[in-house]
């Protein structure tokens, strides 16, 4: 063949032909045809790369390296060519040139997963396990941020997961020893925020943000469960647990019709993960307050609960808050992860009837309800609940203002919420729903 200039479509067709004969013809015949293609297009990067691939696969790493280097002269901005050159150098045992080629590939595309995996493997061969773990983690992070997952890298990615997990466990043990003296020094101090910080760094704990469905009040800290000591009135609530539980059980027995499905989307509403619970009594509620109004017939049947609620600092927004209700979760029922409507209010749970097998998660914090032990949480952070037992679970739920809002901010949010309702009229969003 004469080495006359060819178009890119012709070069691509020639490269495809090389790949085909490489896998289907006998070695001698394939080599003859590939040499003819190289004679036809000796400077074309696509052809040189395809020919280099054949040489690499057939154990001719030296020849493959020559072809890749020649292709790079013509196209030095190809991350694939630099990675292929790195592969050839690895086969030849030339770690220095392999590293240089990988750096070139990553300079072109810093999130090039295949190059990150190979560079990590190079660190392992050089007995640099910590550097390897960092690079494997970078490869996994690149996938998480949207980089394509190469099919040929499945085994390498599995190995990357193993190395990264082992490295984190080793790091955790090391840090425990490093920090032990300081933790002991401050043993009487509240260390839960430090523990969360440590777990975030070790990636044992994901990061969750406020994602309310409607109103987000900026600059409030994202706190999953608030500190109990910030709510001294919880003692009043908890002291009445037995009487409140008795009223809830009496309502369940004597006024079963008063319990309505909590999830009650109208036709045409996109309900996604709530399909199984829409209009279902698997999660039902008995409201004492709804959208800022008492339910007189229910309050009359639960006087002790109503009296206790009257002593507490409930969220107060005309036509929207407070809401207070007994929440019943039937056996073998799970609520999908979800968020509430706003971070300007917080939610209080008083567990009343809680069989074993029930649990609750807010963000990364998973807790078990204990009858009579109340807590306050931010429901604008993703949360979920489950009852894996064979018995019902009952909790008193009500809302208060987010404790980090000032009095002025509460007034402003109240006016804003009412104003939104006045603007939309009957079509106003249901800001009080969870």
Phi, psi and omega in degrees: 000146176272140181277075178256151182305141177235157180282166179295319176300323178293320179295320180295320178295323179292319178296319177297321179295321178298315180299321181292312182291332179297327182263352187238340183259160175295149188310313183295317180293318179299318181296320180298315182292324180291320178297325177295319179295320179294324177293328180287325183219072188287346183245003186276118185303321180299318181289316179299320180294317179296319179293320177298322178298319178297314181298319180296315182292333182263012175087008179263065185296325180296314179294321178299317180299317179300316182293319179294319180295323178293321179295323181292329175302322181276331183216082182280359181258016179264112179296328180294317180297318180294322178293318178298321177297320178299320178299315180296318179295323178297317179297331180272357180077017181264085184294324182297312180290326176299314180298318180296319180294320179295321177298322178296316180298317182285336174293328179283318181219096184299337179257028179286103190300315182298320180290322177297318179296318181290324178294323176296318178297324176297319178298322178296317180294335179267012178059044177237071189296326181291319176296322178299315181298320179298318181288321176298320179295323177297322178295315180294321177295325179296319176297317182296331181271004173114359177295144181296144179268109181290129182299324183288354184256014184304312181294319180295323179291322176298318177297321179300316178302315181297315182295315182296316180297318178296320180295320179294320178297318179295318179296319180299315178299318180297315182293325177303317179291320182295323188261352187306315183295320181290321178297320178295321179301324182249036184301330181279350182274157176286116184250013186292328179288323175298316181300320178294320178299313180299315183292328175296315180297321180280357180062029172275348186224119178287164178265126177243144180239160172300128177224058181297150182288339185227288187255121173252124176262109186294162173072006172275136178300147179270093184247121183292296175247128179284159179291133182300322185296347177280356184228073182300335180289352175299333178299319179298316181296311185293328180297338181261013186305312184297316180293320178294318178297321179297320179292322178296315180293323177296320177295320180296326180277315188264344182221052184301329180293342179284347176273122183241152176304131178291319180272115188216061181283139177284163178304143179090355179274131175289114188249351170049244186288353184267007184306312185294333184257355181294124182063023183257140176279002177299330171231106182236160182225151177240099188282136170259323170234137177218124179052043175081003181237139173291149172261098192305315184294330179280320179298321179298326180277347182230061187295324180293316179298316180298321181294321179292315180300327181294341180269355189256155182279070183292153172296137184228105176226115182308129178075001182228321185209150014274170165238138178212133184199157168276129181250123181247122177248119183289164178304146176058040180239136179232136174267133181290159175304134183203172177229156177276193190267337184200149176268007178280346174239159177237160186246138177250133173246128167244105180292133182247306178232110186225099175288164177294149182099005177257147180206169185210137179231132169237118185058237181262001185261114180255131182225162177248128177294141173234125182309129178088356178252103184274159172213165180236132182220166179263107185276003172280353171267140184309132180214162179206161181220157180209151173230097181267010182269185177256015180232165179283156174241132181233133179222142169272127181236135173207166183246147175232171174292149170302123187296348182268358175279141174282167178301319180295319180293323177298316179298318181293317179295321178300313180295320179299314183296315178297321179297320177299317179296320179293324180294312184275342180063229183293343180266012183297141175297148182276087186290341182273353184282154181250000000 
